[in-house]
């Protein structure tokens, strides 16, 4: 074992010894938290535990090279690192394990994620950015294996943008001239995931300051590396990515995870290369252990041999660091024993404090409920039944809020026919309790600040008197030009987005004008395109990530659903990523370019806006609105609308399309027709034809699916027409059913209907190729006409005889 680690030459031996002892204290503290945390799960106080034991020493070495402004994008084994950078205390560790809903007690997520999922706070209480360049940063973890990798790419790319793009001097609170490194962590087994490989390739191409730590303990849960990785060695099979005199690539470093001085040297080298040269680095940390197995749901003795278990005991990184310290006179046996004993007490005390803090407000709420139930019982003829509920609640020594609420609500059932002050007091208490407690579990899915995107008022486009109509793509292009000129922090990237100005020329000439870093081509890798956007948005830039067609957003859907849309929620409003995702879809022939999977997206992307403009002027207005706010959104441009004619506005970059506001584009009295996007043009055509046979249809464009009709204007139309048809090119039961539910369930539109509300969707399959594929797969003007006519026939068969 190396005994002369490279250290600061100005550091005396005594100072170095103090530093080493402090590291050891953190390692022991982290290990004791893991051991005691497992017991808390097994006793039932915590639901589940997944810990970082066995990874302590490499994380200490990593923390030494992690500087202010740097970012972590890791996974659930990194507790020692978070402790080492001063972002996780013993009490906070256990608060996270218990799921404490107070963000001050559990600053990682306020009880919304299981323990082991870490984050720092990027935002002030008012939603404004903190000085991220002056603090150590951790992006909020997610559980899906390798899901942290795409975001890591974007966090690293932001440094490249800050270093090389002019006009960002006013953003110094986000970066110190791009000198920050983005550090990722991943288990060796998770390197089997496609997201890992996509990120590895993309970072090598982009040459960004990214360091990936691979913690290698030879297992993925119970599955050995021989079933995970070719040659059982990730750094071996990544040799082709190693940079050399011929081509750019990675610096690859291998180091044993139990070798404290060698680890320090490895991380110093990685930090210097990534920070100064903007070259990605992979550190393969081998010969690690996992002393308690994967998690509290199983035991590693079931799948590891006796020899392996014996080796793990000997080469446990904490044990090896202890031996090294004794051999090099860093401490005596007695000193280390005393340290270890003291830390055990500190961890027990921290655990106790966390549990008491967790229970204290719930005991108070329990007492309130018991008092109300006692009073209710005394005033009720069903006293015995209510007292039984009360006594069960009293006997809850460690009350949970679900039991408190359940007891109070069940008691009300016994006084439904009674009228008393005690009953009214309990009713008021329950209503107030739910109103107070529910946000602890449900708040911050979207921004709740006063300047959220839904509050941005509409600014209509203005036109010259003699305005000419142009190809709609030019409206979009010239609006992007205005955006990039107005917002130096704005950038766009995607497949074909750069040199040729996107496949539909909406970015024509933009790369030449604004440079390759702001208007960029990207490889065919949708997941990491999204990751680039998430990471850069988290660092204060305003990225627009382009997915060429809506169909291919499915490649990025996991990242959007698990990472982007949950970010604000899973940090209880302490992080945000105002990423705009641009794509195009609707009404094209063929299985793979007819994208209208809106129902699926609406269900999976709660937490971002889904905007479906009917033309390019509306789309451009959405981009302007979003850049005036700080929330993520998906904008689906109409694929068959780029060559249609639209007027060119004079207030490019300034006009704004409101979010969550529907637009009535044709008034009528007989039936309400609701649709969006390209299908809306077909609805308009059908409405004109219906007018010719005496049916006056009102046509509504929803404009945005998430959120949908915040002003409840659709039901006002239904109240006037008394009939409703929702038309959509999604599959049956998709977005059309979602819209129908909003009108009937949330807006109570059923009260105004004279006939059954209906939907008209596409067929259950995707369209066949060819011009006829769209006609026979998705609603046509004839389909809409006949559907409406049949509804009118049912109401008035004499005026509207049956068609067929």
C-alpha atoms as one frame of an Amber mdcrd trajectory, in Angstrom:
protein
   0.000   0.000   0.000   1.256   3.461  -0.900   2.295   5.409   2.167   3.280
   8.773   0.695   0.159  10.319  -0.789   0.602  13.536  -2.749  -0.517  16.360
  -0.560  -0.209  20.104  -0.460   3.501  20.807   0.073   2.614  23.609   2.511
   0.747  21.181   4.768   2.698  20.108   7.846   2.607  16.501   8.988   0.540
  17.451  12.020  -1.965  19.319   9.843  -2.093  16.390   7.438  -2.622  13.987
  10.332  -5.483  16.153  11.588  -7.037  16.080   8.127  -6.717  12.305   7.885
  -8.258  11.831  11.334 -11.149  14.074  10.348 -11.675  11.975   7.217 -11.679
   8.819   9.289 -14.257  10.308  11.651 -16.541  11.008   8.664 -16.025   7.472
   7.346 -16.876   5.933  10.718 -19.863   8.253  11.153 -21.224   7.294   7.762
 -20.744   3.587   8.448 -22.461   3.811  11.835 -25.379   5.634  10.181 -25.681
   2.774   7.689 -25.572   0.115  10.388 -28.054   1.856  12.654 -30.196   2.849
   9.698 -30.628  -0.790   8.738 -31.809  -1.574  12.255 -34.359   1.247  12.088
 -35.857  -0.342   8.995 -35.919  -3.805  10.506 -37.707  -2.451  13.606 -40.321
  -0.771  11.406 -39.523   2.858  12.136 -38.373   3.369   8.530 -39.886   1.827
   5.437 -36.769   1.005   3.424 -33.042   1.572   3.559 -30.339   1.699   0.918
 -26.945   2.836   2.147 -23.417   3.788   1.115 -21.450   1.434   3.338 -18.321
   0.125   1.659 -17.883   3.277  -0.446 -16.759   5.629   2.326 -13.042   6.072
   1.610 -13.210   6.829  -2.140 -15.919   9.366  -1.413 -13.679  11.101   1.100
 -10.971  11.384  -1.548 -13.499  12.667  -4.068 -14.762  15.334  -1.658 -11.246
  16.773  -1.379 -11.249  17.600  -5.097 -14.843  18.846  -5.198 -14.844  22.654
  -5.269 -17.430  25.395  -4.936 -19.468  25.602  -8.119 -18.994  21.909  -8.883
 -21.989  19.617  -9.330 -22.766  16.054  -8.367 -25.134  13.825 -10.358 -25.077
  10.595  -8.450 -27.039   7.773  -6.967 -28.053   6.388  -3.610 -24.620   5.278
  -2.320 -23.079   8.734  -1.861 -23.931   9.573   1.746 -20.278   9.781   2.848
 -19.530  12.322   0.144 -22.496  14.468   1.172 -21.279  14.357   4.765 -17.743
  15.223   3.711 -18.821  18.360   1.819 -20.909  19.476   4.791 -24.317  18.899
   3.227 -25.591  15.994   5.353 -25.670  15.677   9.144 -26.449  12.615  11.227
 -29.861  13.950  12.167 -30.671  14.818   8.540 -29.625  11.325   7.492 -32.187
   9.776   9.816 -34.847  12.384   9.010 -34.587  11.253   5.401 -34.835   7.633
   6.483 -38.030   8.371   8.419 -39.532  10.470   5.617 -39.805  13.681   7.645
 -41.953  16.071   5.589 -40.266  19.206   6.915 -37.726  20.414   4.338 -35.655
  21.893   7.161 -35.423  18.497   8.852 -34.843  16.563   5.629 -33.302  19.132
   3.257 -32.806  16.484   0.576 -36.497  16.106  -0.296 -38.744  16.887   2.641
 -39.723  13.243   2.922 -40.585  12.794  -0.735 -37.766  10.440  -1.579 -36.412
   7.498   0.347 -33.194   7.993   2.249 -30.031   7.976   0.195 -31.363  10.385
  -2.415 -29.454  13.614  -2.094 -29.780  17.224  -3.224 -28.628  20.713  -2.336
 -30.795  23.834  -2.523 -30.434  25.923  -5.662 -33.300  28.291  -4.918 -34.142
  30.887  -2.307 -37.541  30.950  -0.604 -38.918  33.260  -3.304 -37.835  30.874
  -6.060 -34.866  32.981  -7.185 -31.474  31.429  -7.783 -28.865  31.166  -5.066
 -25.221  31.899  -5.849 -24.469  28.434  -7.220 -20.871  29.330  -8.015 -20.216
  29.911  -4.314 -21.591  26.622  -3.021 -21.106  22.912  -3.540 -24.022  21.553
  -5.568 -25.785  18.222  -5.885 -28.531  17.681  -8.420 -31.451  15.774  -6.931
 -31.080  12.006  -7.239 -33.523   9.611  -8.849 -33.704   5.865  -8.283 -33.790
   4.470 -11.859 -30.368   3.001 -12.523 -28.189   5.140 -14.820 -30.968   7.755
 -14.922 -28.536  10.268 -13.449 -26.197  10.021 -16.433 -27.974  12.181 -19.067
 -28.384  15.020 -16.571 -24.674  14.747 -15.736 -23.836  15.485 -19.363 -25.812
  18.723 -19.269 -24.332  19.826 -15.972 -20.873  19.425 -17.511 -21.791  21.059
 -20.814 -22.929  24.171 -18.964 -19.300  24.802 -17.960 -18.296  24.647 -21.608
 -20.979  27.183 -22.487 -20.004  29.524 -19.652 -16.348  29.345 -20.660 -16.784
  29.868 -24.393 -19.964  31.870 -25.082 -19.840  35.664 -24.923 -22.489  37.774
 -23.224 -22.885  35.724 -20.045 -20.951  38.009 -17.700 -24.089  38.811 -15.729
 -24.449  35.122 -14.837 -21.383  34.916 -12.595 -23.539  33.508  -9.785 -23.853
  30.349 -11.895 -20.262  29.873 -12.994 -16.719  31.111 -12.549 -15.775  31.207
 -16.260 -16.670  27.552 -16.737 -14.142  26.213 -14.216 -16.661  23.824 -12.630
 -16.599  20.049 -12.926 -19.685  17.847 -13.031 -19.075  14.624 -11.105 -21.180
  11.531 -11.626 -21.409   8.301  -9.681 -22.761   4.961 -10.792 -22.528   1.368
  -9.646 -20.591  -1.022 -11.850 -23.700  -3.058 -12.679 -25.628   0.012 -13.820
 -23.007   0.653 -16.488 -24.899  -2.032 -18.404 -27.698   0.462 -18.983 -28.041
   2.174 -22.343 -28.194   5.580 -20.684 -24.652   5.084 -19.412 -23.323   4.255
 -22.865 -25.223   7.072 -24.532 -23.782   9.525 -22.033 -20.264   8.143 -22.348
 -20.328   8.577 -26.104 -21.911  12.039 -26.021 -19.452  13.411 -23.445 -16.533
  12.084 -25.468 -17.853  13.859 -28.536 -18.621  17.115 -26.744 -15.430  17.139
 -24.624 -16.927  18.496 -21.434 -15.549  18.676 -17.869 -17.224  15.546 -16.552
 -15.850  12.912 -14.182 -17.673   9.603 -13.817 -16.973   7.534 -10.715 -17.776
   3.857 -11.163 -18.108   2.182  -7.759 -17.215  -1.442  -8.498 -18.048  -4.061
  -5.864 -18.521  -6.806  -8.501 -22.284  -7.161  -7.956 -25.558  -5.659  -9.122
 -27.902  -6.563  -6.260 -27.233 -10.332  -6.299 -25.971 -10.636  -9.889 -22.230
 -10.958 -10.370 -20.254  -8.847 -12.824 -19.753 -11.848 -15.110 -23.431 -11.501
 -15.996 -23.227  -7.718 -16.274 -20.133  -6.619 -18.148 -18.007  -7.996 -20.954
 -14.656  -9.095 -19.480 -16.152  -8.218 -16.067 -14.305  -4.895 -16.287 -15.885
  -1.633 -17.427 -12.618   0.305 -17.793 -11.120  -2.518 -19.842 -13.886  -2.422
 -22.422 -13.823   1.379 -22.498 -10.197   1.450 -23.623 -11.302   2.576 -27.055
 -12.512   5.820 -25.498  -9.065   6.600 -24.057  -7.713   9.821 -25.542  -4.406
   9.690 -27.389  -2.325  11.678 -29.837  -4.646  10.634 -32.662  -8.022  11.596
 -31.241  -9.904  13.201 -28.377 -11.595  11.034 -25.823 -11.451  10.195 -22.131
  -8.802  10.014 -19.498  -9.354   6.659 -17.790  -8.042   6.126 -14.246  -8.132
   2.884 -12.271  -7.697   2.785  -8.518  -8.507   0.426  -5.665 -11.284   1.670
  -3.430  -9.556   0.752  -0.179  -6.325   2.655  -0.910  -6.779   6.053   0.718
  -3.590   7.801  -0.499  -3.897   6.400  -4.026  -7.486   7.571  -4.170  -6.514
  11.108  -3.196  -3.937  11.161  -5.947  -6.405   9.774  -8.500  -9.043  12.386
  -7.725  -6.561  15.253  -7.790  -5.462  14.128 -11.236  -9.027  13.750 -12.500
 -10.039  17.159 -11.182  -7.089  18.908 -12.790  -7.661  17.332 -16.208 -11.402
  17.937 -16.291 -11.271  21.422 -14.783  -8.391  22.837 -16.806  -8.602  20.957
 -20.092 -12.360  20.286 -20.257 -11.719  16.625 -20.938 -14.032  13.924 -19.564
 -12.557  11.435 -17.091 -13.676   7.993 -15.964 -12.444   6.756 -12.596 -12.910
   3.026 -12.185 -12.868   2.471  -8.410 -12.349  -1.265  -7.978 -12.221  -3.771
  -5.136 -15.011  -2.149  -3.183 -17.342  -3.937  -0.803 -20.986  -3.678   0.201
 -21.026  -4.899   3.808 -24.790  -4.995   4.269 -25.732  -6.084   0.797 -27.802
  -4.116  -1.678 -30.534  -2.863   0.657 -32.656  -3.764   3.669 -34.802  -5.995
   1.486 -32.227  -8.775   1.395 -29.014 -10.286   2.751 -25.819 -10.634   0.726
 -24.920 -13.833   2.562 -27.466 -15.518   0.297 -25.425 -14.967  -2.853 -21.790
 -14.364  -1.838 -19.383 -17.201  -1.128 -17.583 -17.569   2.198 -14.308 -16.652
   0.513 -15.845 -13.491  -0.925 -17.323 -12.517   2.425 -13.978 -13.095   4.132
 -12.218 -10.967   1.508 -14.771  -8.202   1.987 -14.135  -8.186   5.720 -10.386
  -7.862   5.197 -10.564  -5.292   2.392 -13.359  -3.212   3.792 -12.199   0.327
   2.930 -12.703   1.658   6.452 -10.719  -1.246   7.884  -7.892  -0.731   5.381
  -7.783   3.002   6.100  -7.550   2.217   9.807  -4.626  -0.166   9.224  -2.872
   2.427   7.054  -3.296   5.097   9.729  -1.788   2.847  12.392   1.110   1.804
  10.151   1.913   5.441   9.353   1.609   6.805  12.891  -1.483   8.851  12.171
  -3.054   7.639  15.391  -2.746   5.007  18.075  -5.078   2.082  18.633  -6.428
   3.735  21.758  -7.079   7.009  19.961  -8.990   5.286  17.158 -10.979   3.184
  19.589 -11.961   6.314  21.491 -12.971   8.065  18.269 -15.097   5.101  17.203
 -16.800   4.871  20.594 -17.600   8.584  20.623 -19.012   8.467  17.092 -21.305
   5.563  17.966 -22.808   7.770  20.677 -23.113  10.741  18.321 -24.982   8.621
  15.777 -27.321   7.212  18.429 -28.015  10.719  19.711 -28.603  12.037  16.201
 -30.964   9.187  15.423 -32.911   9.828  18.630 -33.171  13.551  17.899 -34.382
  12.882  14.370 -37.070  10.464  15.569 -38.292  12.836  18.255 -38.440  15.706
  15.760 -40.353  13.480  13.354 -42.908  12.389  15.962 -43.372  15.638  17.856
 -45.809  17.444  15.520 -47.726  14.226  14.919 -48.201  13.676  18.651 -49.554
  17.194  18.933 -51.980  16.502  16.092 -52.927  13.225  17.762 -53.745  15.073
  20.977 -55.910  17.560  19.108 -57.854  14.770  17.410 -58.289  12.836  20.669
 -59.702  15.914  22.403 -62.208  16.472  19.594 -63.216  12.806  19.559 -63.669
  12.851  23.331 -65.970  15.857  23.065 -67.847  14.322  20.143 -68.400  11.062
  22.021 -69.843  12.868  25.018 -72.379  14.660  22.834 -73.384  11.718  20.668
 -75.858   8.878  20.991 -73.169   6.685  19.406 -70.713   7.375  22.199 -69.460
   3.777  22.475 -68.519   3.528  18.809 -66.719   6.878  18.811 -64.859   6.063
  22.029 -63.597   2.832  20.480 -62.080   4.836  17.623 -60.660   7.365  20.083
 -59.097   4.706  22.310 -57.417   3.055  19.330 -55.918   6.404  18.394 -54.815
   7.057  21.982 -52.962   3.736  21.988 -50.884   4.794  18.985 -47.531   5.423
  20.691 -45.913   6.525  17.428 -48.856   8.049  15.558 -48.857   8.401  11.800
 -50.832  11.152  10.129 -52.852   8.687   8.076 -54.127   7.102  11.309 -54.945
  10.479  12.833 -56.896  11.579   9.767 -58.559   8.188   9.355 -59.771   8.107
  12.957 -61.282  11.572  12.780 -62.991  10.917   9.446 -64.426   7.563  10.514
 -65.901   9.099  13.665 -67.976  11.471  11.553 -69.878   8.520  10.119 -71.528
   7.958  13.496 -72.986  11.462  13.716 -74.343  11.955  10.209 -77.865  12.512
  11.578 -76.799  14.596  14.546 -76.277  18.333  14.812 -73.916  19.567  17.506
 -71.182  22.095  18.082 -68.783  19.194  18.684 -69.579  17.723  15.283 -69.018
  21.049  13.563 -65.721  21.492  15.407 -64.528  18.090  14.211 -65.645  18.811
  10.654 -63.745  22.093  10.652 -60.683  20.428  12.162 -60.656  17.669   9.515
 -61.029  20.151   6.672 -58.249  22.327   8.068 -56.059  19.295   8.791 -56.258
  17.998   5.240 -55.744  21.488   3.836 -52.646  21.877   6.018 -51.148  18.399
   5.702 -51.886  17.553   2.061 -49.398  20.117   0.646 -46.616  18.414   2.613
 -47.046  15.550   0.155 -48.378  17.311  -2.942 -46.935  20.818  -3.275 -44.475
  22.107  -5.862 -45.375  19.859  -8.766 -45.378  23.120 -10.708 -44.023  26.479
  -9.644 -46.069  28.107  -6.928 -44.273  31.442  -7.176 -46.180  34.543  -8.233
 -44.382  34.737 -11.573 -45.077  31.178 -12.724 -45.746  30.586 -16.410 -49.521
  30.464 -15.982 -49.508  34.084 -14.807 -47.800  35.425 -17.945 -50.412  37.519
 -19.702 -51.172  37.209 -23.389 -49.480  39.679 -25.716 -51.071  39.505 -29.128
 -48.966  39.638 -32.277 -49.043  42.967 -34.083 -48.908  43.463 -37.837 -48.112
  46.134 -40.367 -51.047  47.478 -42.341 -49.945  45.855 -45.580 -48.550  42.666
 -44.054 -47.894  39.817 -46.445 -48.313  36.154 -45.702 -45.136  34.059 -45.594
 -44.264  30.427 -45.040 -45.077  29.780 -41.386 -41.577  28.478 -40.737 -40.280
  32.020 -41.266 -42.394  33.291 -38.375 -40.770  30.665 -36.189 -37.284  31.326
 -37.540 -37.426  35.086 -37.126 -38.865  34.690 -33.632 -35.947  32.407 -32.703
 -33.633  35.090 -34.048 -35.262  37.614 -31.735 -35.006  35.181 -28.801 -31.293
  34.496 -29.276 -30.586  38.196 -29.647 -32.576  39.072 -26.514 -31.468  36.148
 -24.317 -27.705  35.397 -24.506 -28.294  32.474 -22.111 -30.698  30.826 -24.605
 -29.418  28.023 -26.823 -30.884  25.223 -28.922 -29.566  21.832 -29.947 -30.792
  18.634 -31.533 -30.579  16.382 -34.546 -30.112  18.594 -37.646 -30.793  21.726
 -35.589 -27.451  23.316 -36.377 -25.912  23.527 -39.815 -29.048  23.001 -41.890
 -31.308  24.896 -39.488 -33.545  21.906 -38.586 -35.349  19.617 -41.008 -38.097
  22.191 -41.571 -35.815  25.234 -41.688 -37.215  26.846 -38.581 -33.622  27.629
 -37.524 -32.298  28.593 -40.950 -29.147  30.700 -40.624 -29.173  30.706 -36.821
 -25.966  28.714 -36.343 -24.071  30.949 -38.715 -25.296  33.999 -36.804 -24.998
  32.771 -33.207 -22.283  30.121 -33.357 -22.069  26.352 -32.966 -22.302  26.380
 -29.176 -25.657  28.165 -29.125 -27.250  26.512 -32.169 -25.876  22.987 -32.243
 -26.227  19.704 -34.014 -26.505  16.627 -31.810 -26.114  12.941 -32.477 -29.027
  10.553 -32.726 -29.414  10.134 -28.948 -32.677  11.522 -27.648 -32.189  10.638
 -23.976 -28.958  12.594 -23.640 -30.343  15.489 -25.684 -32.899  15.766 -22.889
 -30.146  15.290 -20.324 -28.134  18.115 -21.831 -31.142  20.343 -21.465 -31.932
  19.334 -17.882 -28.377  19.835 -16.672 -27.849  23.176 -18.389 -31.238  24.453
 -17.188 -30.297  23.514 -13.615 -27.252  25.740 -13.965 -29.083  28.877 -15.048
 -28.977  28.606 -18.838 -32.151  28.557 -20.957 -31.774  25.554 -23.247 -34.213
  24.399 -25.911 -33.740  20.677 -26.549 -35.053  19.604 -29.921 -36.372  16.097
 -30.541 -36.791  15.823 -34.275 -40.186  14.085 -34.254 -42.719  13.482 -31.523
 -42.536   9.734 -32.188 -38.931   9.679 -31.023 -39.601  11.459 -27.785 -40.329
   7.960 -26.511 -36.553   7.396 -26.425 -36.326  10.247 -23.918 -39.594   9.669
 -22.095 -38.053   7.937 -19.092 -35.711  10.875 -18.491 -38.530  13.369 -18.941
 -40.925  11.457 -16.695 -38.555  10.365 -13.921 -36.156  13.301 -13.827 -37.366
  16.516 -15.467 -41.006  16.617 -14.401 -40.350  15.488 -10.823 -37.412  17.784
 -10.098 -39.282  20.647  -8.476 -41.589  18.229  -6.646 -38.938  15.857  -5.330
 -36.895  18.760  -3.932 -39.993  20.469  -2.492 -39.337  23.535  -4.623 -35.584
  23.791  -3.980 -34.370  22.985  -7.505 -35.725  23.718 -10.965 -34.873  23.035
 -14.592 -36.761  25.404 -16.904 -36.063  23.336 -20.001 -38.080  23.823 -23.189
 -38.430  20.654 -25.257 -39.189  21.341 -28.896 -40.629  18.744 -31.241 -43.028
  18.356 -34.143 -45.790  15.881 -34.821 -49.420  15.182 -35.827 -51.162  14.303
 -39.062 -48.451  12.652 -41.094 -48.551   9.292 -42.804 -46.715   6.234 -41.618
 -46.180   4.267 -38.449 -43.087   6.184 -37.334 -43.807   9.820 -38.235 -47.456
  10.250 -37.269 -46.787  11.077 -33.640 -49.855  11.843 -31.585 -49.208   9.928
 -28.374 -50.628  12.778 -26.351 -52.682  10.744 -23.904 -49.581   8.865 -22.784
 -47.579  12.060 -22.463 -50.327  13.795 -20.501 -50.294  10.966 -17.977 -46.518
  10.575 -17.729 -45.396  14.203 -17.800 -47.309  15.781 -14.926 -44.906  18.449
 -13.699 -44.222  20.136 -17.045 -46.482  21.891 -19.518 -47.631  20.215 -22.729
 -48.417  22.838 -25.345 -50.074  22.023 -28.670 -50.204  25.167 -30.808 -52.253
  25.037 -34.031 -49.827  27.192 -36.018 -46.311  28.612 -35.873 -47.360  32.026
 -34.588 -48.992  30.375 -31.595 -45.895  28.188 -31.157 -43.560  31.193 -31.277
 -45.730  32.880 -28.663 -45.332  29.884 -26.368 -41.525  30.071 -26.630 -41.698
  33.757 -25.676 -43.995  33.022 -22.730 -41.802  30.244 -21.377 -38.643  32.333
 -21.592 -40.386  34.951 -19.463 -40.928  32.337 -16.742 -38.995  29.448 -15.189
 -40.827  26.188 -15.829 -40.258  23.236 -18.166 -42.513  22.567 -21.123 -42.964
  20.445 -24.219 -44.032  22.310 -27.362 -45.395  20.195 -30.202 -45.286  22.098
 -33.482 -47.597  21.006 -36.310 -45.473  18.963 -38.664 -47.593  19.776 -41.695
 -47.821  23.475 -40.919 -44.368  24.848 -41.760 -45.197  25.630 -45.398 -48.676
  26.989 -44.761 -49.018  30.748 -44.962 -49.135  33.010 -41.904 -48.707  36.733
 -41.378 -45.342  37.956 -40.095 -45.733  39.791 -36.756 -43.864  42.999 -36.079
 -43.317  42.288 -32.366 -41.187  39.165 -32.723 -39.827  37.846 -29.448 -42.406
  39.859 -27.512 -45.865  38.476 -28.306 -46.962  35.734 -25.939 -49.415  32.860
 -26.104 -51.049  32.297 -22.695 -50.654  28.898 -21.045 -53.761  27.039 -19.937
 -56.140  29.259 -21.909 -58.419  27.875 -24.610 -59.424  29.910 -27.650 -62.790
  29.920 -29.382 -61.953  30.244 -33.066 -65.513  29.919 -34.345 -68.667  30.690
 -32.411 -71.795  28.593 -32.807 -75.001  27.520 -31.084 -75.695  23.867 -31.900
 -72.684  21.879 -30.717 -69.252  22.438 -29.159 -66.304  20.907 -31.036 -63.044
  20.743 -29.076 -59.658  19.849 -30.580 -56.049  21.056 -31.020 -53.009  21.007
 -33.282 -53.249  19.928 -36.905 -56.587  18.172 -36.396 -58.088  21.557 -35.590
 -57.750  22.630 -39.223 -59.808  19.601 -40.238 -62.386  20.458 -37.581 -62.615
  23.974 -39.013 -63.170  22.532 -42.476 -65.892  20.237 -41.186 -67.539  23.129
 -39.313 -67.895  25.065 -42.565 -69.491  22.053 -44.223 -71.842  21.550 -41.278
 -72.927  25.175 -41.590 -74.140  24.403 -45.096 -76.644  21.865 -43.757 -77.835
  24.089 -40.953 -75.598  22.956 -38.092 -73.849  25.838 -36.349 -70.821  24.427
 -34.532 -68.660  26.250 -32.016 -64.957  25.354 -32.403 -62.520  25.530 -29.479
 -58.744  25.152 -29.621 -57.449  23.897 -26.262 -53.910  25.173 -27.095 -52.368
  23.481 -24.062 -53.106  20.049 -22.606 -51.159  20.593 -19.394 -52.578  22.720
 -17.905 -56.007  22.503 -19.536 -58.507  25.367 -19.582 -57.697  27.105 -16.313
 -60.511  29.606 -16.866 -63.102  26.851 -17.414 -64.212  28.336 -20.732 -65.105
  25.018 -22.380 -68.053  24.448 -20.072 -69.377  27.909 -20.910 -69.599  26.824
 -24.510 -71.325  23.575 -23.568 -73.815  25.552 -21.489 -74.689  27.451 -24.655
 -74.763  24.586 -27.189 -75.825  21.677 -24.913 -73.835  19.213 -27.024 -70.184
  18.205 -27.001 -67.779  16.368 -29.282 -64.036  16.129 -28.546 -61.927  15.310
 -31.601 -58.377  14.034 -31.352 -55.910  12.051 -33.442 -54.637  10.098 -30.432
 -55.819   6.530 -29.845 -59.285   5.968 -28.333 -59.220   6.729 -24.623 -56.225
   9.019 -25.028 -56.178  12.803 -24.949 -59.815  13.030 -26.088 -60.943  11.188
 -22.950 -58.685  13.367 -20.831 -60.294  16.508 -22.283 -63.771  15.039 -21.875
 -63.050  14.264 -18.236 -62.002  17.856 -17.631 -65.259  19.189 -19.079 -67.571
  16.675 -17.409 -65.876  15.970 -14.075 -63.964  19.138 -13.203 -66.167  21.686
 -14.945 -69.481  19.865 -14.292 -70.426  20.113 -17.938 -72.797  17.145 -17.617
 -75.422  19.521 -16.199 -75.841  21.292 -19.523 -75.976  18.362 -21.924 -79.040
  17.390 -23.945 -77.317  14.375 -25.481 -74.464  12.012 -24.706 -71.055  13.698
 -24.849 -68.825  11.927 -27.325 -65.259  11.629 -28.508 -63.878  11.007 -31.968
 -60.356   9.633 -31.921 -58.023   7.849 -34.285 -58.054   4.122 -34.790 -56.215
   2.063 -32.182 -53.342   1.417 -34.597 -50.807   3.830 -36.015 -51.377   5.107
 -39.571 -50.237   3.051 -42.509 -47.795   4.628 -44.943 -49.060   6.525 -47.970
 -51.407   9.418 -48.521 -54.456   7.312 -47.691 -52.966   6.096 -44.405 -53.901
   9.256 -42.568 -57.454   9.348 -43.969 -58.347   5.834 -42.902 -56.512   5.970
 -39.559 -57.262   9.389 -38.111 -60.417  11.519 -38.035 -61.167  13.056 -41.422
 -63.453  15.984 -42.209 -66.052  13.444 -43.320 -65.721  11.534 -40.042 -66.276
  14.712 -38.080 -69.173  15.832 -40.273 -70.958  12.490 -39.992 -70.358  12.193
 -36.251 -71.857  15.613 -35.619 -74.673  14.990 -38.060 -75.572  11.714 -36.309
 -75.673  13.531 -32.963 -78.025  16.103 -34.434 -80.079  13.359 -36.075 -80.601
  11.744 -32.699 -81.914  15.049 -31.334 -83.946  16.085 -34.390 -84.426  13.268
 -36.916 -86.929  15.200 -39.015 -84.530  18.045 -39.763 -81.503  15.759 -40.013
 -82.523  12.452 -41.666 -80.103   9.569 -41.230 -77.083   9.786 -43.530 -76.076
   6.118 -43.718
